[in-house]
């Protein structure tokens, strides 16, 4: 255990004008650091909180801030050397204080603010009463440096210490075992009699800094360790998922060690398989019905169609949907487009005058009500009248002659061996034989 006790600290500087400036500060309320406590941390004890008659708080050219408990002796020193001879002038909140070296004097420099003081050590020290009177504010001293015309001005701001930071208990250790556990001292803002208040009441006082302290640095007991579950074995319906299960323990150095499963025998072993249900099933997806304009079934009924595909939720097509549940892709519908009929035209002239020719005619698909000619597929469901027939089938006698105007074509295509053409083109076909 190490202790620090109150001391008076001084700083002396020699200026270019050969004058010496000394600053004195008496340190009180020092904390002592003691060794580890039974919980594994450290503790702080305050050495002394009693006012000391030697305590002098020094003003400075840049201004000093101090906190004083009401009732403590407040002595403010002007930063001059002990043998300083020039008069020192004091002020409180920019109001001059009269030179008083006897018992504490009361002065009201600012209406409603009374300060009681007296001057010591030839005016180099200002003693202020901090009991039952208001004493907080700016205190300043001003004097000329000996044998020069340089003016020394120094300031100190005194704040009443009505609240303060105190160390509380430890926070809960962040881990029960292993090498990662740490904890911190709790910092409390308290009144002079030790009652807790909100931290905002102490915001003008520097807050003590605490560092994490190791705790519970010991081997952890064996435990079951499990990995993440695998994906379900199927994408649709019921399946299984798996994970790794092992017996492990974390030692005080932070290393994870795998043990035999018997080391974790006192604890029930987690399951390494589990049933699962996947909902990524393919479904039948249908488009909207098309127009009622398909093949007619009767004068008032036709069909309309739609697409039916097997598809997963991600939009990809599959062929594993249940065919028993496949929606229909064709259905009947009513349409007046089916009120149609075939209308045949007049026969054209026969191709021959004798010997069996043929003749043709035009057959159109007509809408009954409007009389408009439609494409043939609109009447496809009706039996279509013949568009050609044989004609002039009587024989032409024994004379060998051509009975059709197409005999030149028959001869050029070498069709004379066909009986029908040989008969109709007797003359042309006979000439062909004679020439051979």
Long-range contacts (C-beta under 8 A, 24 or more apart in sequence): 1-32, 1-33, 1-34, 1-35, 2-32, 2-33, 3-32, 3-47, 4-30, 4-32, 4-47, 5-30, 5-47, 6-30, 6-47, 6-48, 6-52, 8-54, 8-56, 12-81, 15-145, 17-145, 17-147, 17-148, 17-150, 19-81, 19-145, 19-146, 19-147, 19-148, 19-150, 20-81, 21-79, 21-80, 21-81, 21-152, 22-79, 22-80, 22-81, 22-82, 23-58, 23-60, 23-77, 23-79, 24-56, 24-58, 24-77, 25-56, 25-57, 25-58, 26-52, 26-54, 26-55, 26-56, 26-57, 28-52, 28-55, 39-170, 39-215, 40-213, 40-214, 40-215, 41-170, 41-183, 41-185, 41-213, 41-215, 42-213, 43-167, 44-167, 56-125, 57-156, 57-158, 58-154, 58-156, 59-139, 59-140, 59-141, 59-154, 59-155, 59-156, 60-154, 60-155, 60-156, 61-152, 61-153, 61-154, 61-155, 62-155, 63-155, 63-156, 63-157, 64-155, 64-156, 64-157, 65-156, 65-157, 65-159, 66-156, 66-157, 66-158, 66-159, 67-158, 67-159, 67-160, 67-161, 67-164, 67-204, 67-205, 68-130, 68-135, 68-158, 68-159, 68-160, 68-161, 69-130, 69-160, 69-161, 69-192, 70-130, 70-131, 70-135, 70-160, 70-161, 70-162, 70-192, 71-130, 71-131, 72-130, 73-127, 73-130, 74-127, 74-128, 74-129, 74-130, 74-135, 74-158, 75-120, 75-125, 75-126, 75-127, 75-128, 76-125, 76-126, 76-127, 76-128, 76-139, 76-141, 76-156, 76-158, 77-124, 77-125, 78-123, 78-124, 78-125, 78-126, 78-141, 78-143, 78-152, 78-154, 79-152, 79-154, 80-124, 80-143, 80-152, 82-124, 84-122, 84-124, 84-143, 84-146, 85-146, 86-143, 86-144, 86-145, 86-146, 87-123, 87-143, 88-119, 88-122, 88-123, 88-124, 88-141, 88-142, 88-143, 89-123, 89-141, 89-142, 89-143, 90-117, 90-119, 90-123, 90-126, 90-139, 90-140, 90-141, 91-139, 91-140, 91-141, 91-142, 92-117, 92-137, 92-138, 92-139, 92-140, 93-137, 93-138, 94-138, 94-140, 97-126, 99-123, 104-129, 106-133, 113-137, 128-158, 130-160, 135-160, 136-160, 159-204, 161-192, 161-205, 162-191, 162-192, 162-201, 163-189, 163-190, 163-191, 163-192, 163-197, 163-201, 163-202, 163-205, 164-189, 164-190, 164-192, 164-202, 164-205, 165-189, 165-190, 165-202, 165-205, 165-207, 165-208, 166-190, 166-194, 167-208, 170-213, 170-215, 173-215, 173-216, 174-215, 175-215, 175-216, 176-216, 176-220, 177-216, 177-218, 177-219, 177-220, 177-221, 177-250, 177-252, 178-216, 178-217, 178-218, 178-219, 178-220, 178-250, 178-251, 178-252, 178-254, 179-217, 179-250, 179-251, 179-252, 179-253, 179-254, 180-254, 181-214, 181-215, 181-216, 181-217, 182-212, 182-213, 182-214, 182-215, 183-212, 183-213, 183-215, 184-210, 184-211, 184-212, 184-213, 185-210, 185-213, 217-252, 218-252, 219-249, 219-250, 219-251, 219-252, 220-249, 220-250, 220-251, 221-249, 222-247, 222-248, 222-249, 222-259, 222-263, 222-264, 223-247, 223-248, 223-249, 223-264, 223-267, 224-248, 224-264, 224-267, 224-269, 224-270, 226-270, 226-272, 229-274, 232-276, 232-277, 232-278, 233-276, 234-278, 235-278, 235-280, 235-281, 236-278, 236-279, 236-280, 236-281, 236-282, 237-277, 237-278, 237-281, 238-275, 238-276, 238-277, 239-275, 239-276, 239-277, 239-278, 240-273, 240-274, 240-275, 240-276, 241-273, 241-274, 241-276, 242-272, 242-273, 242-274, 243-272, 244-272, 245-269, 245-270, 245-271, 245-272, 280-312, 280-313, 281-312, 282-310, 282-311, 282-312, 282-318, 282-320, 282-321, 283-310, 283-311, 283-312, 283-313, 283-321, 284-308, 284-309, 284-310, 284-311, 284-321, 284-325, 284-326, 284-327, 285-309, 285-310, 285-311, 286-327, 286-329, 289-331, 292-333, 292-334, 292-335, 293-335, 293-337, 294-330, 295-377, 295-380, 295-381, 296-335, 296-337, 296-338, 296-340, 296-378, 296-380, 296-381, 297-332, 297-338, 297-381, 298-338, 298-381, 299-338, 299-339, 299-340, 300-334, 300-335, 300-336, 300-338, 300-339, 301-332, 301-333, 301-334, 301-335, 301-338, 302-332, 302-333, 302-334, 302-335, 302-337, 302-338, 303-330, 303-331, 303-332, 303-333, 304-330, 304-331, 304-333, 305-329, 305-330, 336-369, 337-367, 337-374, 337-378, 338-378, 338-381, 339-367, 339-368, 339-369, 340-365, 340-366, 340-367, 340-368, 340-374, 340-378, 340-379, 340-382, 341-365, 341-366, 341-368, 341-379, 341-382, 342-366, 342-379, 342-382, 342-383, 342-384, 342-385, 344-385, 344-387, 347-389, 347-391, 350-391, 350-392, 351-391, 351-404, 351-405, 351-406, 352-391, 352-392, 352-403, 352-404, 352-424, 353-392, 353-396, 353-403, 354-392, 354-394, 354-395, 354-396, 354-403, 355-392, 355-393, 355-394, 355-395, 355-396, 355-403, 355-404, 355-423, 355-424, 356-390, 356-391, 356-392, 356-393, 356-420, 356-423, 356-424, 357-390, 357-391, 357-392, 357-403, 357-404, 357-424, 358-388, 358-389, 358-390, 358-391, 359-388, 359-389, 359-391, 360-387, 360-388, 361-387, 361-388, 362-387, 363-387, 400-426, 400-427, 400-430, 401-426, 401-427, 402-426, 402-427, 402-428
